[in-house]
Amino acid sequence: MDYTEARLLLESKGQTHLLNYYDELTDEEKKELLAQIECIDFSVLAELEKKNNGENVRGDIKPLGALTVDEIEKNHDHYEKIGLDAIKAGKVGAILLAGGQGTRLGYDKPKGTFDIGETKTLYIFECLINNLMEVTDKAGAYIPLAIMTSDINHEDTKAFFVEHDYFGYKSDYVHFFIQDMAPATDYDGKIYMTDKGKIAMSPNGNGGWFTSFVNAGLLDVFSGYGVEWMNVFAVDNVLQRIGDPCFVGATIESGRVCGAKVVSKAFPEERVGLLCTEDGRPSIVEYYEMTDEMMYSKDENGKPLYNYGVILNYLFALSELKRIMKDPIPVHIVEKKIPYMDAEGNMISPGEPNGYKYELLVLDLIHLMTDCLSFEVVRDREFAPIKSLTGVDSVESARLLLKKNGKQI
């Protein structure tokens, strides 16, 4: 993209201020700024107008049951065989969402590099690779793994895996890609700048993983392995099973195009996203969207009607992901404090929220699917998220759960 093309594009979007300092930049800085402008996804900004017009309204929400723990146990061997056969045939790939830093842990490096060990060194990434290798050792075959990073932690993450020899996993099957970025704006939708030649950008949320994966050229790589199913999971749950053959087998057996691991709610007010249906399609309703009636209603057996919370462990048919690439994913507009350069060229670090970031969430991919298997797991065996150092969902609680499951830490 040259200057004239950039100018015309920005005029059409009402964002010409991004070129205000163009003439003051070096040739290299000009080139970088034009490259940034070319990469801006202006479609996310259209969501701000929808928000302001009150167009983002939920549809008809209804409860969705699950394949329960008891039902899974009765058919465990059957499901596991189907899953192991799929893994051996190269049909299962995995995506680790690891774009964040350990900020809430008081740690300014990639979250996966945080050491949670008590009597020995045990990194979060190490826990996840150990869990994955339990499956691949049983299958006698590797599962291709792609790790989504961000601009701020990509090099650190790659170097960490190299330093630790991929924790014993075969490096040929590990790939890294950077999460796409989205512009940050003021409340009127004007894109902020952080320097005369730099646009304020932030990671576009974990829901952008597939487009980022495709843009990095990894779709062809995984298709070359023969992958038909993608298991997507987050970095902070150190107990989750990855490429779980029972989960894979049950999803394939069900004939559905995706699956979601869920846990029964611990109590009605638990702050967890719930797998439901919305206008007849699978959907996830956040805890803050639940009405009191939805929160406290019970079924004929006295169990909560809206009972199954997601743990961010999903299985998607690759063919379905390619189909929905043509569909727009809902954009979440999040109010944030955004450092920016003012009209006089001064850097401002606001003390209060001053604009919006635009994020895609992986849970929204579920609603673009035609159907979804809700697959219940035992909370204490597969759900040990790390959000903080102490308290609920913390390093402290994860250590207790790891030990409860016989892990040496």
CORLINUR-V321246 format. One record per pair of residues at least 6 apart in sequence whose ideal C-beta (glycine too) atoms are under 8 Angstrom apart, sorted by the first residue. I is the first residue (numbers start at 1). J is the second residue. D is the distance in whole Angstrom. If there is no record, write none. Layout:
i=I j=J d=D
i=I j=J d=D
//
This chain:
i=1 j=9 d=8
i=1 j=34 d=5
i=1 j=35 d=7
i=1 j=37 d=7
i=1 j=38 d=4
i=2 j=34 d=7
i=3 j=19 d=8
i=3 j=22 d=7
i=3 j=30 d=8
i=3 j=34 d=7
i=6 j=19 d=7
i=6 j=34 d=5
i=6 j=37 d=5
i=6 j=38 d=7
i=7 j=16 d=7
i=7 j=19 d=6
i=9 j=37 d=7
i=10 j=16 d=5
i=10 j=18 d=6
i=10 j=19 d=6
i=10 j=37 d=7
i=13 j=42 d=5
i=13 j=45 d=7
i=14 j=189 d=8
i=14 j=190 d=8
i=15 j=190 d=7
i=15 j=191 d=5
i=17 j=190 d=7
i=17 j=191 d=8
i=17 j=193 d=8
i=18 j=33 d=8
i=18 j=37 d=6
i=18 j=191 d=6
i=18 j=193 d=7
i=18 j=199 d=6
i=19 j=33 d=8
i=20 j=196 d=8
i=21 j=196 d=4
i=21 j=197 d=7
i=21 j=345 d=7
i=22 j=30 d=6
i=22 j=33 d=7
i=24 j=196 d=6
i=25 j=33 d=7
i=25 j=196 d=6
i=25 j=197 d=5
i=29 j=196 d=8
i=29 j=197 d=4
i=30 j=197 d=7
i=32 j=197 d=6
i=32 j=198 d=8
i=33 j=197 d=5
i=33 j=198 d=7
i=33 j=199 d=7
i=36 j=198 d=7
i=36 j=199 d=5
i=36 j=201 d=7
i=37 j=199 d=7
i=39 j=181 d=7
i=40 j=183 d=6
i=40 j=191 d=7
i=40 j=199 d=7
i=41 j=180 d=8
i=41 j=182 d=6
i=41 j=183 d=8
i=41 j=204 d=8
i=43 j=328 d=7
i=44 j=182 d=5
i=44 j=183 d=8
i=44 j=204 d=8
i=44 j=331 d=5
i=44 j=358 d=4
i=45 j=183 d=7
i=45 j=185 d=7
i=45 j=189 d=5
i=45 j=191 d=8
i=45 j=358 d=7
i=47 j=56 d=8
i=47 j=330 d=8
i=47 j=331 d=4
i=47 j=333 d=6
i=47 j=358 d=7
i=48 j=185 d=7
i=48 j=189 d=5
i=48 j=333 d=6
i=48 j=356 d=7
i=49 j=189 d=8
i=50 j=56 d=6
i=51 j=333 d=5
i=56 j=330 d=8
i=58 j=278 d=7
i=58 j=285 d=7
i=58 j=289 d=7
i=59 j=278 d=5
i=59 j=279 d=4
i=59 j=283 d=8
i=60 j=278 d=7
i=60 j=279 d=5
i=60 j=280 d=8
i=61 j=276 d=5
i=61 j=277 d=7
i=61 j=278 d=5
i=61 j=283 d=7
i=61 j=285 d=6
i=61 j=294 d=7
i=62 j=276 d=6
i=62 j=277 d=5
i=62 j=278 d=8
i=63 j=276 d=6
i=63 j=277 d=8
i=63 j=299 d=8
i=63 j=305 d=5
i=63 j=306 d=5
i=63 j=307 d=7
i=64 j=275 d=5
i=64 j=276 d=5
i=64 j=277 d=5
i=64 j=282 d=7
i=64 j=308 d=7
i=64 j=372 d=8
i=64 j=374 d=6
i=65 j=308 d=8
i=65 j=374 d=7
i=66 j=262 d=6
i=66 j=275 d=8
i=66 j=307 d=8
i=66 j=308 d=5
i=66 j=374 d=4
i=66 j=375 d=7
i=66 j=376 d=5
i=67 j=250 d=6
i=67 j=254 d=8
i=67 j=373 d=6
i=67 j=374 d=7
i=67 j=375 d=5
i=67 j=376 d=6
i=68 j=376 d=5
i=69 j=376 d=5
i=69 j=377 d=7
i=69 j=378 d=6
i=72 j=79 d=7
i=72 j=246 d=7
i=72 j=250 d=7
i=72 j=375 d=7
i=72 j=376 d=7
i=75 j=250 d=8
i=76 j=246 d=6
i=78 j=249 d=7
i=78 j=253 d=8
i=79 j=245 d=8
i=79 j=246 d=5
i=79 j=247 d=8
i=79 j=249 d=4
i=79 j=250 d=4
i=79 j=253 d=6
i=80 j=245 d=5
i=80 j=246 d=5
i=80 j=249 d=6
i=81 j=245 d=8
i=81 j=249 d=7
i=82 j=245 d=8
i=82 j=248 d=7
i=82 j=249 d=3
i=82 j=250 d=8
i=82 j=252 d=6
i=82 j=253 d=6
i=83 j=92 d=8
i=83 j=244 d=7
i=83 j=245 d=3
i=83 j=246 d=6
i=83 j=247 d=7
i=83 j=248 d=4
i=83 j=249 d=3
i=83 j=250 d=8
i=83 j=252 d=7
i=84 j=138 d=7
i=84 j=139 d=5
i=84 j=245 d=5
i=84 j=249 d=8
i=86 j=92 d=5
i=86 j=228 d=8
i=86 j=229 d=7
i=86 j=245 d=8
i=86 j=248 d=6
i=86 j=249 d=7
i=86 j=252 d=6
i=87 j=135 d=7
i=87 j=136 d=7
i=87 j=139 d=4
i=87 j=141 d=6
i=87 j=143 d=6
i=87 j=243 d=6
i=87 j=245 d=6
i=87 j=248 d=7
i=88 j=139 d=6
i=88 j=140 d=7
i=88 j=141 d=5
i=89 j=226 d=7
i=90 j=141 d=7
i=90 j=144 d=8
i=90 j=225 d=5
i=90 j=226 d=4
i=90 j=227 d=7
i=91 j=226 d=6
i=91 j=227 d=6
i=91 j=228 d=4
i=91 j=229 d=6
i=92 j=143 d=5
i=92 j=227 d=7
i=92 j=228 d=8
i=92 j=229 d=5
i=92 j=231 d=6
i=92 j=243 d=5
i=92 j=248 d=6
i=93 j=143 d=6
i=93 j=144 d=5
i=93 j=145 d=7
i=93 j=146 d=7
i=93 j=222 d=5
i=93 j=225 d=7
i=93 j=227 d=4
i=93 j=229 d=7
i=93 j=230 d=5
i=93 j=231 d=7
i=93 j=318 d=8
i=94 j=132 d=7
i=94 j=143 d=5
i=94 j=144 d=7
i=94 j=145 d=5
i=94 j=146 d=7
i=94 j=230 d=7
i=94 j=231 d=5
i=94 j=232 d=8
i=94 j=233 d=7
i=94 j=242 d=5
i=94 j=243 d=6
i=95 j=145 d=8
i=95 j=146 d=5
i=95 j=147 d=8
i=95 j=148 d=7
i=95 j=209 d=6
i=95 j=213 d=7
i=95 j=230 d=6
i=95 j=231 d=7
i=95 j=232 d=5
i=95 j=233 d=7
i=96 j=112 d=8
i=96 j=128 d=7
i=96 j=145 d=6
i=96 j=146 d=7
i=96 j=147 d=5
i=96 j=148 d=7
i=96 j=233 d=6
i=96 j=234 d=8
i=96 j=235 d=6
i=97 j=148 d=5
i=97 j=206 d=5
i=97 j=209 d=6
i=97 j=232 d=7
i=97 j=233 d=7
i=97 j=234 d=5
i=97 j=235 d=6
i=97 j=312 d=8
i=97 j=362 d=7
i=98 j=110 d=7
i=98 j=111 d=7
i=98 j=112 d=5
i=98 j=125 d=8
i=98 j=147 d=5
i=98 j=148 d=6
i=98 j=149 d=6
i=98 j=153 d=8
i=98 j=157 d=6
i=98 j=234 d=8
i=98 j=235 d=4
i=99 j=148 d=6
i=99 j=149 d=6
i=99 j=150 d=4
i=99 j=153 d=7
i=99 j=179 d=5
i=99 j=203 d=5
i=99 j=206 d=7
i=100 j=110 d=8
i=100 j=111 d=5
i=100 j=150 d=7
i=100 j=153 d=7
i=100 j=235 d=7
i=101 j=107 d=7
i=101 j=108 d=6
i=101 j=109 d=7
i=101 j=110 d=6
i=101 j=111 d=6
i=101 j=152 d=7
i=101 j=153 d=6
i=102 j=108 d=7
i=102 j=109 d=6
i=102 j=110 d=7
i=102 j=111 d=4
i=102 j=113 d=8
i=102 j=114 d=5
i=104 j=387 d=6
i=104 j=388 d=5
i=104 j=389 d=8
i=105 j=111 d=7
i=105 j=114 d=6
i=105 j=386 d=7
i=105 j=388 d=7
i=105 j=389 d=6
i=105 j=395 d=7
i=106 j=389 d=7
i=107 j=114 d=5
i=109 j=153 d=7
i=109 j=156 d=6
i=110 j=149 d=7
i=110 j=153 d=4
i=110 j=156 d=5
i=110 j=157 d=5
i=110 j=160 d=7
i=111 j=124 d=6
i=111 j=235 d=6
i=111 j=236 d=7
i=111 j=386 d=8
i=112 j=123 d=7
i=112 j=124 d=5
i=112 j=125 d=4
i=112 j=128 d=7
i=112 j=157 d=7
i=112 j=160 d=8
i=112 j=235 d=5
i=113 j=123 d=6
i=113 j=124 d=7
i=113 j=125 d=6
i=113 j=156 d=7
i=113 j=157 d=7
i=113 j=160 d=5
i=114 j=123 d=7
i=114 j=124 d=5
i=114 j=386 d=8
i=114 j=395 d=8
i=115 j=121 d=6
i=115 j=122 d=6
i=115 j=123 d=6
i=116 j=122 d=6
i=116 j=123 d=7
i=116 j=124 d=6
i=116 j=127 d=7
i=116 j=238 d=7
i=116 j=386 d=7
i=116 j=395 d=5
i=116 j=398 d=6
i=116 j=399 d=6
i=116 j=402 d=8
i=116 j=409 d=7
i=117 j=123 d=8
i=117 j=409 d=5
i=118 j=399 d=6
i=118 j=409 d=5
i=119 j=408 d=8
i=119 j=409 d=7
i=120 j=408 d=7
i=120 j=409 d=7
i=122 j=409 d=5
i=123 j=164 d=8
i=124 j=235 d=6
i=124 j=236 d=7
i=124 j=238 d=6
i=124 j=386 d=7
i=125 j=160 d=7
i=125 j=161 d=7
i=125 j=164 d=8
i=125 j=167 d=7
i=125 j=235 d=8
i=126 j=164 d=7
i=126 j=167 d=5
i=127 j=238 d=4
i=127 j=239 d=8
i=127 j=402 d=8
i=127 j=407 d=8
i=128 j=233 d=8
i=128 j=235 d=7
i=128 j=238 d=7
i=128 j=240 d=8
i=128 j=242 d=7
i=129 j=166 d=7
i=129 j=167 d=4
i=129 j=168 d=7
i=129 j=169 d=5
i=130 j=167 d=7
i=131 j=238 d=8
i=131 j=239 d=8
i=131 j=240 d=7
i=131 j=241 d=6
i=131 j=242 d=6
i=132 j=143 d=7
i=132 j=145 d=7
i=132 j=169 d=7
i=132 j=242 d=4
i=132 j=243 d=6
i=133 j=168 d=7
i=133 j=169 d=6
i=134 j=241 d=8
i=135 j=143 d=7
i=135 j=241 d=7
i=135 j=242 d=7
i=135 j=243 d=5
i=135 j=244 d=7
i=135 j=245 d=6
i=136 j=142 d=5
i=136 j=143 d=6
i=136 j=169 d=8
i=136 j=243 d=7
i=138 j=245 d=7
i=139 j=245 d=7
i=142 j=169 d=8
i=142 j=170 d=6
i=142 j=173 d=5
i=143 j=173 d=7
i=143 j=231 d=8
i=143 j=242 d=8
i=143 j=243 d=5
i=144 j=173 d=5
i=144 j=175 d=7
i=144 j=221 d=8
i=144 j=222 d=6
i=144 j=225 d=5
i=144 j=227 d=6
i=145 j=169 d=7
i=145 j=173 d=6
i=145 j=174 d=5
i=145 j=175 d=7
i=146 j=174 d=8
i=146 j=175 d=5
i=146 j=176 d=7
i=146 j=177 d=6
i=146 j=213 d=6
i=146 j=218 d=6
i=146 j=222 d=7
i=147 j=157 d=7
i=147 j=161 d=8
i=147 j=174 d=7
i=147 j=175 d=7
i=147 j=176 d=5
i=147 j=177 d=8
i=148 j=177 d=6
i=148 j=178 d=8
i=148 j=179 d=5
i=148 j=206 d=8
i=148 j=209 d=5
i=148 j=212 d=6
i=148 j=213 d=7
i=149 j=157 d=5
i=149 j=158 d=8
i=149 j=176 d=6
i=149 j=177 d=7
i=149 j=178 d=6
i=149 j=179 d=7
i=150 j=178 d=6
i=150 j=179 d=5
i=150 j=203 d=5
i=151 j=178 d=6
i=151 j=179 d=8
i=151 j=181 d=7
i=151 j=203 d=8
i=154 j=176 d=7
i=154 j=178 d=5
i=157 j=176 d=7
i=158 j=176 d=5
i=161 j=167 d=8
i=161 j=171 d=8
i=161 j=174 d=7
i=165 j=171 d=8
i=166 j=174 d=6
i=175 j=218 d=6
i=175 j=221 d=7
i=177 j=212 d=6
i=177 j=213 d=6
i=177 j=215 d=8
i=177 j=216 d=4
i=177 j=218 d=6
i=178 j=212 d=7
i=178 j=216 d=7
i=179 j=203 d=5
i=179 j=204 d=7
i=179 j=206 d=8
i=179 j=208 d=6
i=179 j=209 d=7
i=179 j=212 d=5
i=180 j=203 d=8
i=180 j=204 d=5
i=180 j=208 d=5
i=180 j=211 d=6
i=180 j=212 d=5
i=180 j=215 d=7
i=181 j=201 d=4
i=181 j=202 d=6
i=181 j=203 d=6
i=181 j=204 d=6
i=182 j=201 d=7
i=182 j=202 d=6
i=182 j=203 d=8
i=182 j=204 d=4
i=182 j=205 d=8
i=182 j=208 d=8
i=182 j=357 d=7
i=182 j=358 d=4
i=182 j=359 d=7
i=183 j=191 d=5
i=183 j=192 d=8
i=183 j=199 d=6
i=183 j=200 d=7
i=183 j=201 d=6
i=183 j=358 d=7
i=184 j=191 d=7
i=184 j=192 d=5
i=184 j=200 d=4
i=184 j=201 d=7
i=184 j=202 d=6
i=184 j=336 d=7
i=184 j=338 d=5
i=184 j=340 d=8
i=184 j=355 d=6
i=184 j=356 d=7
i=184 j=357 d=5
i=184 j=358 d=8
i=185 j=191 d=5
i=185 j=192 d=6
i=185 j=355 d=5
i=185 j=356 d=5
i=185 j=358 d=8
i=186 j=192 d=6
i=186 j=354 d=7
i=186 j=355 d=4
i=186 j=356 d=8
i=187 j=354 d=8
i=187 j=355 d=6
i=187 j=356 d=7
i=191 j=199 d=6
i=191 j=200 d=7
i=192 j=199 d=8
i=192 j=200 d=4
i=192 j=338 d=6
i=192 j=340 d=4
i=192 j=341 d=8
i=192 j=355 d=6
i=193 j=199 d=6
i=193 j=200 d=6
i=193 j=340 d=7
i=193 j=341 d=5
i=194 j=200 d=5
i=194 j=339 d=6
i=194 j=340 d=6
i=194 j=341 d=6
i=194 j=347 d=7
i=195 j=341 d=6
i=196 j=341 d=7
i=196 j=345 d=7
i=200 j=338 d=6
i=200 j=339 d=8
i=200 j=340 d=6
i=202 j=357 d=5
i=203 j=359 d=8
i=204 j=212 d=8
i=204 j=358 d=7
i=204 j=359 d=6
i=204 j=360 d=6
i=205 j=332 d=7
i=205 j=358 d=8
i=205 j=359 d=3
i=205 j=360 d=4
i=205 j=361 d=6
i=206 j=234 d=7
i=206 j=360 d=7
i=206 j=361 d=6
i=206 j=362 d=5
i=207 j=329 d=6
i=207 j=359 d=7
i=207 j=360 d=3
i=207 j=361 d=4
i=207 j=362 d=5
i=207 j=363 d=7
i=207 j=364 d=5
i=207 j=365 d=6
i=208 j=329 d=8
i=208 j=360 d=4
i=209 j=232 d=7
i=209 j=362 d=6
i=210 j=321 d=5
i=210 j=325 d=7
i=210 j=365 d=7
i=211 j=325 d=7
i=213 j=219 d=6
i=214 j=325 d=7
i=219 j=322 d=8
i=222 j=230 d=8
i=222 j=318 d=7
i=223 j=318 d=8
i=227 j=318 d=6
i=228 j=317 d=7
i=228 j=318 d=5
i=228 j=319 d=7
i=229 j=248 d=6
i=229 j=251 d=8
i=229 j=252 d=8
i=229 j=315 d=6
i=229 j=316 d=7
i=229 j=317 d=6
i=229 j=318 d=7
i=230 j=315 d=7
i=230 j=316 d=5
i=230 j=318 d=6
i=230 j=321 d=7
i=231 j=242 d=6
i=231 j=243 d=5
i=231 j=244 d=8
i=231 j=247 d=8
i=231 j=248 d=7
i=231 j=313 d=7
i=231 j=314 d=7
i=231 j=315 d=5
i=232 j=312 d=8
i=232 j=313 d=7
i=232 j=314 d=5
i=232 j=315 d=8
i=232 j=316 d=7
i=232 j=362 d=6
i=233 j=240 d=6
i=233 j=242 d=6
i=233 j=312 d=6
i=233 j=313 d=5
i=233 j=314 d=8
i=234 j=312 d=4
i=234 j=313 d=8
i=234 j=385 d=8
i=236 j=385 d=5
i=236 j=386 d=5
i=236 j=387 d=7
i=237 j=311 d=6
i=237 j=312 d=7
i=237 j=313 d=7
i=237 j=382 d=8
i=237 j=383 d=6
i=237 j=384 d=6
i=237 j=385 d=5
i=237 j=386 d=8
i=238 j=384 d=5
i=238 j=386 d=7
i=238 j=398 d=5
i=238 j=402 d=6
i=239 j=381 d=7
i=239 j=382 d=5
i=239 j=383 d=6
i=239 j=384 d=4
i=239 j=398 d=8
i=239 j=401 d=6
i=239 j=402 d=7
i=239 j=405 d=7
i=240 j=261 d=8
i=240 j=311 d=7
i=240 j=313 d=5
i=240 j=382 d=6
i=240 j=383 d=7
i=241 j=247 d=7
i=241 j=313 d=8
i=241 j=382 d=6
i=242 j=313 d=8
i=244 j=261 d=8
i=247 j=259 d=6
i=247 j=261 d=6
i=247 j=313 d=8
i=247 j=315 d=6
i=247 j=375 d=6
i=248 j=315 d=6
i=250 j=259 d=7
i=250 j=373 d=6
i=250 j=375 d=6
i=251 j=258 d=7
i=251 j=259 d=4
i=251 j=315 d=5
i=251 j=373 d=5
i=251 j=375 d=7
i=254 j=373 d=5
i=256 j=371 d=5
i=256 j=372 d=6
i=256 j=373 d=5
i=257 j=316 d=7
i=257 j=317 d=4
i=257 j=319 d=8
i=257 j=320 d=4
i=257 j=369 d=5
i=257 j=370 d=6
i=257 j=371 d=6
i=257 j=372 d=8
i=258 j=282 d=8
i=258 j=314 d=6
i=258 j=315 d=6
i=258 j=316 d=5
i=258 j=317 d=6
i=258 j=320 d=7
i=258 j=365 d=8
i=258 j=366 d=7
i=258 j=369 d=5
i=258 j=371 d=7
i=258 j=372 d=5
i=258 j=373 d=7
i=259 j=314 d=7
i=259 j=315 d=4
i=259 j=372 d=7
i=259 j=373 d=4
i=259 j=374 d=8
i=259 j=375 d=5
i=260 j=275 d=6
i=260 j=282 d=8
i=260 j=310 d=5
i=260 j=313 d=7
i=260 j=314 d=5
i=260 j=315 d=8
i=260 j=366 d=7
i=260 j=372 d=6
i=260 j=373 d=7
i=260 j=374 d=6
i=260 j=375 d=7
i=261 j=310 d=7
i=261 j=311 d=5
i=261 j=313 d=4
i=261 j=314 d=8
i=261 j=375 d=5
i=261 j=376 d=8
i=261 j=377 d=5
i=261 j=382 d=7
i=262 j=275 d=6
i=262 j=308 d=4
i=262 j=309 d=6
i=262 j=310 d=6
i=262 j=311 d=7
i=262 j=374 d=5
i=262 j=375 d=7
i=262 j=376 d=6
i=262 j=377 d=7
i=263 j=272 d=8
i=263 j=308 d=7
i=263 j=309 d=6
i=263 j=311 d=6
i=263 j=376 d=7
i=263 j=377 d=6
i=263 j=378 d=8
i=263 j=379 d=4
i=263 j=382 d=8
i=263 j=383 d=6
i=264 j=303 d=8
i=264 j=304 d=8
i=264 j=307 d=6
i=264 j=308 d=7
i=264 j=309 d=8
i=264 j=376 d=7
i=264 j=379 d=7
i=265 j=272 d=7
i=265 j=274 d=8
i=265 j=304 d=6
i=265 j=306 d=8
i=265 j=307 d=6
i=265 j=308 d=8
i=265 j=309 d=6
i=266 j=379 d=7
i=268 j=295 d=5
i=268 j=296 d=5
i=268 j=304 d=6
i=269 j=287 d=8
i=269 j=295 d=7
i=270 j=287 d=7
i=270 j=309 d=7
i=271 j=287 d=4
i=271 j=288 d=8
i=272 j=287 d=6
i=272 j=309 d=3
i=272 j=310 d=7
i=273 j=284 d=5
i=273 j=285 d=7
i=273 j=286 d=5
i=273 j=287 d=7
i=273 j=309 d=6
i=273 j=310 d=5
i=273 j=363 d=6
i=274 j=284 d=7
i=274 j=285 d=5
i=274 j=287 d=7
i=274 j=290 d=7
i=274 j=306 d=5
i=274 j=307 d=8
i=274 j=308 d=6
i=274 j=309 d=6
i=274 j=310 d=7
i=275 j=282 d=7
i=275 j=283 d=8
i=275 j=284 d=6
i=275 j=308 d=5
i=275 j=309 d=8
i=275 j=310 d=6
i=275 j=366 d=7
i=275 j=372 d=7
i=275 j=374 d=5
i=276 j=282 d=8
i=276 j=283 d=6
i=276 j=284 d=7
i=276 j=285 d=5
i=276 j=306 d=6
i=277 j=283 d=6
i=278 j=285 d=8
i=278 j=367 d=6
i=281 j=367 d=6
i=281 j=369 d=7
i=281 j=370 d=7
i=281 j=371 d=8
i=282 j=366 d=5
i=282 j=367 d=7
i=282 j=369 d=6
i=282 j=371 d=6
i=282 j=372 d=4
i=283 j=366 d=6
i=283 j=367 d=4
i=284 j=310 d=6
i=284 j=363 d=4
i=284 j=364 d=8
i=284 j=366 d=6
i=284 j=367 d=7
i=285 j=294 d=8
i=285 j=306 d=8
i=290 j=306 d=7
i=294 j=305 d=7
i=294 j=306 d=5
i=295 j=306 d=7
i=296 j=304 d=8
i=297 j=304 d=7
i=297 j=305 d=4
i=297 j=306 d=7
i=298 j=304 d=6
i=298 j=305 d=6
i=299 j=305 d=5
i=308 j=374 d=6
i=308 j=376 d=7
i=310 j=363 d=7
i=311 j=377 d=7
i=311 j=382 d=7
i=311 j=383 d=5
i=311 j=385 d=8
i=312 j=362 d=7
i=312 j=363 d=8
i=313 j=382 d=8
i=314 j=362 d=7
i=314 j=365 d=8
i=314 j=366 d=7
i=316 j=365 d=7
i=316 j=369 d=7
i=320 j=369 d=6
i=320 j=370 d=8
i=321 j=365 d=8
i=324 j=365 d=7
i=324 j=368 d=4
i=324 j=369 d=7
i=327 j=368 d=6
i=329 j=360 d=5
i=329 j=364 d=5
i=329 j=365 d=7
i=329 j=368 d=7
i=330 j=360 d=7
i=330 j=361 d=8
i=330 j=364 d=5
i=330 j=367 d=8
i=331 j=358 d=5
i=331 j=359 d=7
i=331 j=360 d=6
i=332 j=358 d=7
i=332 j=359 d=5
i=332 j=360 d=7
i=332 j=361 d=6
i=333 j=356 d=5
i=333 j=357 d=8
i=333 j=358 d=6
i=334 j=356 d=6
i=334 j=357 d=5
i=334 j=358 d=8
i=334 j=359 d=6
i=335 j=353 d=5
i=335 j=355 d=8
i=335 j=356 d=6
i=336 j=353 d=6
i=336 j=355 d=7
i=336 j=356 d=7
i=336 j=357 d=5
i=337 j=349 d=8
i=337 j=350 d=5
i=337 j=351 d=7
i=337 j=352 d=7
i=337 j=353 d=5
i=337 j=354 d=6
i=338 j=350 d=7
i=338 j=354 d=6
i=338 j=355 d=5
i=338 j=357 d=7
i=339 j=347 d=7
i=339 j=348 d=7
i=339 j=349 d=5
i=339 j=350 d=7
i=340 j=347 d=8
i=340 j=348 d=6
i=340 j=350 d=8
i=340 j=354 d=7
i=340 j=355 d=8
i=341 j=347 d=6
i=341 j=348 d=7
i=342 j=348 d=5
i=366 j=372 d=6
i=377 j=383 d=7
i=380 j=401 d=6
i=380 j=404 d=6
i=380 j=405 d=8
i=381 j=405 d=6
i=383 j=401 d=8
i=384 j=397 d=7
i=384 j=398 d=4
i=384 j=401 d=4
i=384 j=402 d=7
i=385 j=393 d=5
i=385 j=398 d=7
i=386 j=393 d=7
i=386 j=394 d=6
i=386 j=395 d=6
i=386 j=398 d=5
i=387 j=393 d=4
i=387 j=394 d=7
i=388 j=394 d=5
i=388 j=395 d=8
i=389 j=395 d=5
i=389 j=396 d=7
i=390 j=396 d=5
i=391 j=397 d=7
i=399 j=409 d=6
i=402 j=409 d=5
i=403 j=409 d=6
//
